[in-house]
Amino acid sequence: MWKKWIVAIVGFVALMGTALADVDVNKADQVALDGLRGLGPAKSKAIIEERTKNGPFKDWPDFQKRVKGIGDVISTRLSEAGLTVNGQAKPGAEKTTDTPKKSSEKPEKSKMDVKEKSKAEPAKEQK
């Protein structure tokens, strides 16, 4: 019974370590890649298969070119979540911190908010 608890605790600590640390796409296993926000099992598997088949990724453009479905926007988000290529974050990406905004800060309006608002308001009749 104690062995199971110890294994569970060690696994939890290892998982938390990967969540807090940067994950290099050329060194990470599938579990570490799955632990990143924005990557699921299918994409993690595709990354590992491409890396195994054609060797390590040279840089971010090489990573984006070789992994289907990873473009500029997604690669920036992955970099912000902690993914690196050869230890380098994507240029222009900022490391995401999970600190909540102050209550005095107003949330940014997205284009979707504006579209939804315009659909919800009935059109004013012109006289």
C-alpha positions in Angstrom: 0.0 0.0 0.0 2.8 2.4 0.9 4.6 1.7 -2.4 1.5 2.8 -4.3 1.4 6.1 -2.4 5.1 6.8 -2.9 4.8 6.1 -6.6 1.7 8.4 -6.8 3.5 11.2 -4.9 6.7 10.9 -7.1 4.6 10.9 -10.2 2.7 14.0 -9.1 5.9 15.8 -8.2 7.4 14.9 -11.6 4.2 16.2 -13.4 4.3 19.4 -11.5 7.9 19.9 -12.3 7.2 19.6 -16.1 4.3 22.0 -15.7 6.5 24.7 -14.1 9.6 24.2 -16.2 10.2 24.7 -19.9 9.8 21.7 -22.1 12.2 21.3 -25.0 10.4 19.8 -28.0 13.6 17.8 -28.9 14.0 16.2 -25.5 10.4 15.8 -24.2 8.5 12.6 -24.1 4.8 12.4 -24.8 3.8 12.8 -21.2 5.7 16.1 -20.9 4.3 17.4 -24.2 0.8 16.4 -23.1 1.3 18.5 -19.9 1.6 21.7 -21.9 -1.5 23.8 -22.3 -2.6 23.6 -26.0 -1.1 20.2 -26.8 -3.1 17.1 -26.7 -2.2 13.4 -27.2 -2.6 13.4 -31.0 -0.4 16.5 -31.6 2.2 15.2 -29.0 2.3 11.9 -30.8 2.7 13.7 -34.2 5.6 15.8 -32.8 7.4 12.8 -31.5 6.9 10.8 -34.7 8.2 13.6 -36.8 11.2 14.1 -34.5 11.9 10.3 -34.6 11.5 10.1 -38.4 13.5 13.2 -39.5 15.7 14.1 -36.5 15.5 17.0 -34.0 14.0 20.3 -34.9 16.5 23.0 -35.7 14.5 26.1 -34.7 10.9 27.4 -34.5 10.4 27.8 -38.3 11.6 24.2 -38.8 9.2 23.0 -36.1 6.3 24.9 -37.7 7.2 23.6 -41.2 7.5 19.9 -40.2 4.5 19.5 -37.8 1.1 19.8 -39.5 -1.2 22.2 -37.9 1.4 24.3 -36.0 1.5 27.8 -37.4 2.6 31.1 -36.1 -0.3 31.6 -33.7 -0.3 28.2 -32.2 3.5 28.1 -31.9 3.5 31.4 -30.1 0.9 30.1 -27.6 2.9 26.9 -27.1 6.0 29.0 -26.5 4.1 31.1 -24.0 3.0 27.9 -22.2 6.7 26.8 -21.9 7.6 24.9 -25.1 11.1 25.6 -26.4 13.1 24.4 -29.4 16.7 23.8 -28.5 16.1 25.7 -25.3 14.9 28.8 -27.1 11.5 30.4 -26.7 9.8 31.6 -29.9 10.9 35.2 -30.6 8.1 37.6 -29.7 6.4 35.2 -27.3 6.0 36.1 -23.7 6.0 33.5 -21.0 2.5 33.1 -19.6 2.0 33.5 -15.9 -1.3 32.3 -14.4 -1.7 35.4 -12.3 -5.3 36.7 -12.3 -6.0 40.3 -13.5 -6.7 42.9 -10.9 -10.4 43.5 -10.4 -10.0 47.1 -11.4 -8.7 46.1 -14.9 -11.3 45.9 -17.6 -11.2 42.8 -19.7 -10.3 43.4 -23.4 -13.2 43.3 -25.8 -12.7 40.8 -28.5 -14.2 41.0 -32.0 -16.5 38.2 -31.1 -18.0 40.3 -28.2 -18.7 43.1 -30.6 -20.4 40.8 -33.1 -22.5 39.1 -30.5 -23.6 42.5 -29.1 -24.6 43.8 -32.5 -26.7 40.6 -33.1 -28.4 40.9 -29.7 -29.5 44.5 -30.1 -32.5 45.0 -32.4 -31.8 47.3 -35.3 -33.1 50.9 -34.8 -35.7 52.0 -37.3 -34.8 55.1 -39.2 -37.6 57.8 -39.5 
